[in-house]
Amino acid sequence: MEQDHEVSYQFHLALMLTQMVNFVINSLGGGCPLNVWSGVLLAVIVTLTIFVLDAMLKPEDTEEVQHNH
């Protein structure tokens, strides 16, 4: 259940940040009509990239117990 909240939090954060970046880049480009869906697509891509990198970089669980003396 905690995983679901983490996914929701990460997606909302990515959505908010990409919409802000989308707005700033659009404003710098001359102020054309804002395309909200490009920000949503970017947020989905960022969220999926985070999950893939997390899965790839997460250390594998081992049965060995490390003793630090």
HELIX and SHEET records of a PDB file:
HELIX    1   1 GLU A    2  LEU A   28  1                                  27    
HELIX    2   2 VAL A   36  LEU A   57  1                                  22    
END                                                                             
